[in-house]
Amino acid sequence: MAGFGIDTSIASFEEVANAIQQQDNEKKIDKKMVESLNLSISNNNISKEIVDLILNQYGYKKTDEIKIKDYMNIVDDFKAKK
């Protein structure tokens, strides 16, 4: 035997799709989402203390730090605090 072989592997469609989804979840929300969330907080008179409490639960200090993966949970938390 010559000792030649293939040492590489090919990712399946599902593996690639999962990797892309994981990368997207780690991205921060866009400017429009931040502005919309901030406007909603203001319009619903949610106190700074409540905002800080909710953001701190997810490891954030400001709304422009929020990652896509946490956005809907944070929005739901704000709705529950109204």
C-alpha positions in Angstrom: 0.0 0.0 0.0 1.2 3.5 -0.8 -0.4 5.0 2.3 -2.5 7.6 0.5 -5.8 8.4 2.0 -8.4 11.1 2.4 -8.3 12.9 5.7 -11.0 15.5 5.0 -14.7 15.2 5.7 -17.6 16.9 4.1 -20.3 18.6 6.2 -23.9 17.6 5.5 -26.5 20.2 4.6 -27.9 20.1 8.1 -24.5 20.7 9.7 -23.9 23.7 7.5 -27.4 25.1 8.1 -26.9 24.6 11.9 -23.5 26.4 11.8 -25.0 29.3 9.9 -27.9 29.6 12.3 -25.5 29.5 15.2 -23.5 32.4 13.7 -26.7 34.4 13.1 -27.8 33.9 16.7 -24.5 35.4 17.9 -25.0 38.6 15.9 -26.3 41.7 17.6 -29.7 43.1 16.8 -29.7 45.8 14.1 -30.2 49.5 14.7 -34.0 49.4 13.8 -34.6 46.7 16.4 -32.7 48.7 19.1 -34.6 51.9 18.2 -38.0 50.0 18.3 -37.2 48.4 21.6 -36.1 51.7 23.2 -39.2 53.4 21.9 -41.4 50.7 23.3 -39.7 50.9 26.7 -40.2 54.7 26.7 -43.9 54.5 25.5 -44.7 51.9 28.2 -43.0 53.9 30.9 -40.8 51.0 31.9 -38.4 52.3 34.6 -34.6 52.2 34.2 -34.4 49.8 37.1 -36.7 47.3 35.4 -34.7 47.7 32.1 -31.4 47.2 33.9 -32.8 44.1 35.8 -34.0 42.4 32.6 -30.9 43.2 30.6 -28.7 42.0 33.5 -30.5 38.6 33.4 -29.0 38.1 30.0 -25.6 39.6 30.6 -26.2 43.0 28.9 -25.9 46.6 30.1 -27.5 48.4 27.1 -30.1 47.5 24.5 -27.6 47.9 21.7 -25.6 44.9 23.0 -28.5 42.4 22.7 -27.9 39.4 20.5 -30.5 38.0 18.2 -30.7 34.8 20.2 -32.0 36.7 23.3 -34.1 39.4 21.6 -37.5 37.7 21.7 -37.1 36.5 25.3 -36.1 40.0 26.4 -39.1 41.5 24.6 -41.4 39.0 26.3 -39.8 39.9 29.7 -40.6 43.6 29.0 -44.2 42.7 28.1 -44.6 40.8 31.3 -43.3 43.8 33.3 -45.8 46.3 31.9 
